[in-house]
Amino acid sequence: MKKVILVFFLVLFQTMFGQSLKHQIDSIAAIHFKDTINSGLSIGIIQKGEISSYYFGGKYTNQIKDIDSTSLFEIGSVTKLYTSFILASLEVGQKISRFDLLSKYLPKTISTGKKWSSKIRLVDLATHTSGLPGFDNTKSLMHLKGFDENNPYGLFTENFMLFILKTMDTLNGYGQVNYSNFGIGVLGLAMAKAEKTTFELLFKKYINDGQNLKSTFLNVSEQYLTDVAIPHRKSNVMPLIQLAGLSPSGSIKTTLPDLITFLNLHLQKPKIITRVIDMVLDNQLKGQGQAVGLGWGIHQIKDETVYFHNGGTYGSSSIVILIPSKNSAVAILANNNSENELMGYALKIVDRLIN
């Protein structure tokens, strides 16, 4: 009898928690759509291994409620987590080492005689400590030869990226964290060179096929275009971001279920990729007063270690947070410029998950 009562109250507590969580999510959505120009919102939560997903608004306008589990959102810089996952996978497979010098994988004509050739390692690229320029906004590109305002990142071909490396010899704060989209693009290039393939094929092998993420794309083919949550800047429709050789830094379009699956890998750590997950979540800057994993930012919230990354494109925003000690995570996607707002939403949910 006591066992039956215990089970009853356990089920009752879980139901009440679920209702309370849904109430909080509904409140967040209500706040989000007070701004009537906001279009769509997806929120995924892993709470002690249990997954909940919530969908609001539309791919074109919040007046058409068509955001669902098949909707593809741009996740911007959250892409860097997948690129770092590939790096760790290659190391675990004894293909490369994150401590290898970048110059090992570049033509000698590019690196010979350059001071950076004996400094920059792959891990420096993954932790934004390489000292390479960022090129993280359109304004920083305008002075570059070949710049096209209609396709600002189109000039970042392999040859152009190698040209930048060949013509530079000064690193801006090597060893210090300075965010660099270019550095992550170079990391993708180096990994492809190491494996004598393309970054796209590495992505297919280690992400699409390796982790069964079939709704996660670097480039969206025509057959899936109707699934795209169209990016918006305020009320203006924006194009999908095109990054050419900087694709490893921010090109992914994915569904909420695929994103949650990717996050859950970091919590469940399947045996086949345990070493990969341990590597990406390990602080790569020990003894340097900072905590950065491979791709992941590492922070403390209420004495809990959390792992974080956000992303933004011309008109989409994303944020993901892991709380491994609680077997929990949060992912929020929006097809509007809402990075600051998403951070606030995510922290409210994290506060609940920690407590």
Beta strands, then each sheet from edge to edge (+ up, - down):
strand 1: 40-47
strand 2: 50-57
strand 3: 73-74
strand 4: 216-217
strand 5: 232-233
strand 6: 236-237
strand 7: 253-254
strand 8: 297-301
strand 9: 304-312
strand 10: 317-323
strand 11: 328-334
sheet 1: 2+ 1- 11+ 10- 9+ 8-
sheet 2: 3+ 7- 4+
sheet 3: 5+ 6-
end
